[in-house]
Amino acid sequence: MTLRFDLPEENLAGILAKAFRNRSFLAGFVITALVAAVALLSYVWTPDDVTKLVIADKTLGPSPANWFGTDHFGRDILSMIMVGARNSIAVALVAVGIGMGIGVPLGAFAAVRGGLIDEALMRLNDLVFAFPALLSAIMITAIFGPGAINAIIAIGIFNIPVFARVARAGALAIWPREFILAARAAGKGKMLITLEHVLPNIVTLLLVQGTIQFALGILAEAGLSYVGLGTQPPMPSWGRMLFDAQTRMVVAPWMAIFPGMAIVITVLGLNLLGDGIADILDPRSRRQR
């Protein structure tokens, strides 16, 4: 099976060299790698137990003992941010996987079949797209109750039409290409052409969109946790930490500052990473970093 990629005509070393010259990619990669490292580290070590309540130490400011201070229950905020990172990443990663795993085949199939099937699938996408992740989560929670699993389902459902649209648009742009016509002249069926030629040529689009949706997934998880529909206590969540801090901004502003910074930095890193990947892998890009 021969796969044809619509990527820059460079070897791996050339692509890596281009990546390390791209400031957006470098900044995004470093930030994302650090956040991922912190999340992985939280599985084996945190400065303190995030489930331990020490009321006598509540709302203590940043200090050598508690770098980011403590919350209203005396829990170490740095430890909570570390554990919250892995929860946010896990929810967003699985949700993006659901959206990509269902949306890409739907979009590619719609591009192959066209006509009434294409129209029906796209209108169904529009219907799903009309319900934001938060509204979907409220409906799912009303039936099954709040929790991280339901947040994953809600965000995943919201991602399906996004990836379906991207895959369909990318596939429609590939189908008129000469090498597709050559494959059809060689007797290959549409599904085989889609697998061998179309999908590999839209990997760049899907990869960039994946980083964008990953960042949006982290924001959505924080938003759902903020309103009590995402990760449930005693497991920390960045959104829940912001909710707990909103009435204590005067006496303990660090309760909001540090989890808020964690969200901003993570989303910024993913957006920079996606922008850099687009610059590196898109041969039509003319932006100089």
C-alpha positions as CSV (number, residue, x, y, z in Angstrom):
1,M,0.0,0.0,0.0
2,T,1.5,3.3,-1.1
3,L,0.5,6.4,0.9
4,R,0.9,9.8,-0.7
5,F,1.4,12.7,1.7
6,D,0.8,16.3,0.8
7,L,3.7,17.4,3.0
8,P,6.8,19.5,2.3
9,E,9.2,17.6,0.1
10,E,11.8,17.3,2.8
11,N,13.2,14.4,4.8
12,L,12.7,14.0,8.5
13,A,15.9,15.9,9.3
14,G,14.8,18.8,7.2
15,I,11.4,18.9,8.9
16,L,13.0,18.8,12.3
17,A,15.4,21.5,11.4
18,K,12.5,23.7,10.2
19,A,10.6,22.9,13.4
20,F,13.5,24.1,15.6
21,R,13.6,27.3,13.6
22,N,9.9,28.0,14.2
23,R,9.4,30.1,17.3
24,S,5.7,29.3,17.6
25,F,6.4,25.6,17.5
26,L,9.3,25.8,19.9
27,A,7.4,27.9,22.5
28,G,4.3,25.7,22.2
29,F,6.2,22.5,22.4
30,V,8.1,23.5,25.5
31,I,5.0,24.8,27.3
32,T,3.0,21.7,26.3
33,A,5.8,19.4,27.3
34,L,6.2,21.0,30.7
35,V,2.4,20.8,31.4
36,A,2.4,17.1,30.4
37,A,5.5,16.5,32.5
38,V,3.8,18.0,35.5
39,A,0.7,16.0,34.9
40,L,2.7,12.7,34.6
41,L,4.7,13.6,37.8
42,S,1.5,14.0,39.7
43,Y,0.9,10.3,39.3
44,V,3.9,9.4,41.4
45,W,4.6,12.6,43.5
46,T,2.9,15.8,44.7
47,P,4.2,18.2,47.4
48,D,1.1,17.3,49.6
49,D,-1.9,15.0,49.6
50,V,-4.7,16.8,47.8
51,T,-7.4,15.0,49.8
52,K,-5.9,16.0,53.2
53,L,-7.8,18.8,54.9
54,V,-5.9,21.0,57.4
55,I,-8.4,23.7,58.4
56,A,-5.8,25.4,60.7
57,D,-3.7,26.1,57.5
58,K,-6.5,27.5,55.4
59,T,-5.9,30.4,53.0
60,L,-2.2,30.7,53.8
61,G,-0.2,32.8,51.3
62,P,2.6,31.5,49.1
63,S,5.6,30.4,51.2
64,P,8.5,28.0,51.1
65,A,6.3,25.3,52.6
66,N,3.4,26.0,50.2
67,W,4.7,27.7,47.0
68,F,1.3,28.6,45.7
69,G,-0.4,28.9,49.1
70,T,-3.3,26.9,50.5
71,D,-7.1,27.0,49.8
72,H,-10.0,27.4,52.2
73,F,-9.6,23.8,53.4
74,G,-5.8,24.0,53.9
75,R,-4.9,22.0,50.8
76,D,-1.7,22.8,49.0
77,I,-2.7,24.6,45.8
78,L,0.4,23.5,43.9
79,S,-0.5,19.9,44.5
80,M,-4.0,20.5,43.4
81,I,-2.9,22.2,40.2
82,M,-0.6,19.2,39.4
83,V,-3.4,16.7,39.9
84,G,-5.9,19.0,38.1
85,A,-3.5,19.1,35.1
86,R,-3.8,15.3,34.6
87,N,-7.5,15.4,35.0
88,S,-8.0,18.2,32.5
89,I,-5.6,16.6,30.0
90,A,-7.3,13.2,30.3
91,V,-10.7,14.6,29.8
92,A,-9.7,16.8,26.8
93,L,-7.6,14.0,25.2
94,V,-10.3,11.4,25.4
95,A,-13.0,13.9,24.2
96,V,-10.8,14.8,21.2
97,G,-10.2,11.1,20.5
98,I,-14.0,10.6,20.4
99,G,-14.6,13.5,18.1
100,M,-11.8,12.5,15.7
101,G,-12.6,8.8,15.8
102,I,-16.2,9.4,14.8
103,G,-16.1,12.7,13.0
104,V,-13.3,12.0,10.5
105,P,-14.9,8.8,9.1
106,L,-18.2,10.6,8.8
107,G,-16.7,13.6,7.0
108,A,-14.6,11.4,4.7
109,F,-17.7,9.2,3.9
110,A,-19.8,12.3,3.2
111,A,-17.2,13.5,0.7
112,V,-17.1,10.1,-1.0
113,R,-20.8,9.6,-1.4
114,G,-21.9,13.1,-2.0
115,G,-25.5,13.9,-2.9
116,L,-28.3,13.2,-0.4
117,I,-26.1,11.3,2.0
118,D,-23.6,14.2,2.2
119,E,-26.4,16.7,2.7
120,A,-28.1,14.6,5.4
121,L,-24.8,14.0,7.3
122,M,-23.9,17.7,7.2
123,R,-27.4,18.8,8.4
124,L,-27.1,16.3,11.2
125,N,-23.7,17.9,12.0
126,D,-25.3,21.3,12.1
127,L,-27.9,20.0,14.5
128,V,-25.3,18.6,16.9
129,F,-23.1,21.7,16.4
130,A,-26.1,23.9,17.6
131,F,-25.8,22.4,21.1
132,P,-22.7,23.8,22.9
133,A,-20.7,21.4,25.1
134,L,-22.1,23.1,28.3
135,L,-25.7,22.6,27.2
136,S,-25.0,19.0,26.2
137,A,-23.4,18.4,29.5
138,I,-26.4,19.8,31.3
139,M,-28.7,17.5,29.4
140,I,-26.5,14.5,30.0
141,T,-26.1,15.3,33.7
142,A,-29.8,15.6,34.1
143,I,-30.0,12.0,33.0
144,F,-26.8,10.4,34.4
145,G,-25.6,12.8,37.0
146,P,-22.4,15.0,37.1
147,G,-18.9,13.6,36.6
148,A,-15.8,13.5,34.5
149,I,-17.2,10.7,32.3
150,N,-20.2,12.7,31.3
151,A,-18.0,15.8,30.7
152,I,-15.9,13.6,28.3
153,I,-19.1,12.5,26.5
154,A,-20.5,16.0,26.2
155,I,-17.2,17.5,24.9
156,G,-16.6,14.5,22.6
157,I,-20.1,14.9,21.0
158,F,-19.4,18.6,20.4
159,N,-16.1,17.7,18.7
160,I,-17.7,15.2,16.2
161,P,-19.1,17.8,13.8
162,V,-15.9,19.9,14.0
163,F,-13.8,17.0,12.7
164,A,-16.4,15.9,10.3
165,R,-16.5,19.4,8.7
166,V,-12.7,19.5,8.5
167,A,-12.3,16.0,7.1
168,R,-15.0,16.6,4.5
169,A,-13.6,19.9,3.4
170,G,-10.1,18.5,3.2
171,A,-11.3,15.4,1.3
172,L,-13.3,17.4,-1.2
173,A,-10.1,19.4,-2.0
174,I,-8.1,16.2,-2.6
175,W,-10.5,14.3,-4.8
176,P,-10.0,16.4,-8.0
177,R,-6.2,15.9,-7.8
178,E,-4.3,14.1,-10.5
179,F,-3.1,11.3,-8.4
180,I,-6.6,10.5,-7.3
181,L,-7.7,10.4,-10.9
182,A,-4.8,8.1,-11.7
183,A,-5.8,5.8,-8.8
184,R,-9.4,5.6,-10.1
185,A,-8.1,4.9,-13.6
186,A,-6.1,2.0,-12.1
187,G,-9.4,0.5,-10.9
188,K,-9.3,1.3,-7.2
189,G,-12.5,1.8,-5.4
190,K,-13.5,5.0,-3.6
191,M,-13.1,3.6,-0.1
192,L,-9.6,2.2,-0.9
193,I,-8.6,5.6,-2.4
194,T,-9.9,7.3,0.7
195,L,-7.8,5.1,2.9
196,E,-4.6,5.1,0.8
197,H,-4.6,8.6,-0.6
198,V,-7.2,11.0,0.8
199,L,-6.9,10.5,4.6
200,P,-3.0,10.6,4.5
201,N,-3.2,13.9,2.7
202,I,-5.5,15.6,5.3
203,V,-3.4,14.5,8.3
204,T,-1.9,18.0,8.5
205,L,-5.4,19.6,8.7
206,L,-6.5,17.0,11.3
207,L,-3.4,17.4,13.4
208,V,-3.7,21.2,13.6
209,Q,-7.5,21.0,14.3
210,G,-6.7,18.4,17.0
211,T,-4.4,20.8,18.9
212,I,-7.1,23.5,18.7
213,Q,-9.8,21.2,19.9
214,F,-7.5,19.9,22.6
215,A,-7.1,23.5,23.9
216,L,-10.8,24.1,23.7
217,G,-11.4,20.8,25.5
218,I,-9.4,21.9,28.4
219,L,-11.3,25.2,28.5
220,A,-14.6,23.3,28.2
221,E,-13.6,20.9,31.1
222,A,-12.7,23.9,33.3
223,G,-16.0,25.5,32.4
224,L,-18.0,22.4,33.2
225,S,-16.2,21.9,36.5
226,Y,-16.8,25.5,37.4
227,V,-20.5,25.0,37.2
228,G,-20.3,21.6,39.0
229,L,-20.8,19.3,36.0
230,G,-17.2,18.1,35.4
231,T,-14.7,16.5,37.7
232,Q,-16.2,16.1,41.2
233,P,-14.6,16.6,44.6
234,P,-12.4,15.4,46.2
235,M,-10.5,15.2,42.9
236,P,-9.1,18.7,42.0
237,S,-10.1,20.5,38.8
238,W,-8.8,23.8,37.6
239,G,-12.4,25.0,37.0
240,R,-13.6,23.9,40.4
241,M,-10.6,25.7,42.0
242,L,-11.7,28.9,40.3
243,F,-15.3,28.4,41.5
244,D,-14.0,28.0,45.1
245,A,-11.9,31.1,44.8
246,Q,-14.5,33.5,43.4
247,T,-15.8,34.5,46.9
248,R,-12.3,34.8,48.4
249,M,-10.6,37.1,45.9
250,V,-9.8,39.7,48.6
251,V,-8.5,37.4,51.3
252,A,-6.8,34.8,49.2
253,P,-6.3,36.0,45.6
254,W,-3.7,33.2,45.0
255,M,-6.6,30.7,45.0
256,A,-7.7,32.1,41.6
257,I,-4.4,33.4,40.2
258,F,-2.5,30.2,40.0
259,P,-5.2,27.9,38.5
260,G,-6.2,30.7,36.2
261,M,-2.6,31.0,35.0
262,A,-2.4,27.2,34.6
263,I,-5.4,27.3,32.2
264,V,-4.1,30.3,30.3
265,I,-0.5,28.9,29.9
266,T,-1.8,25.4,28.8
267,V,-4.2,26.8,26.2
268,L,-1.6,29.3,25.0
269,G,1.0,26.5,24.6
270,L,-1.4,24.3,22.6
271,N,-2.4,27.1,20.3
272,L,1.2,28.0,19.6
273,L,2.0,24.4,19.0
274,G,-0.9,24.0,16.5
275,D,0.2,27.3,14.8
276,G,3.7,26.0,14.5
277,I,2.7,22.6,13.2
278,A,0.6,24.3,10.5
279,D,3.6,26.4,9.5
280,I,5.9,23.5,9.3
281,L,3.8,20.9,7.5
282,D,1.8,23.2,5.2
283,P,3.9,23.8,2.1
284,R,1.7,26.7,1.1
285,S,2.5,28.6,4.3
286,R,4.5,31.7,3.6
287,R,4.8,33.0,7.1
288,Q,8.3,33.4,8.4
289,R,8.9,32.9,12.1
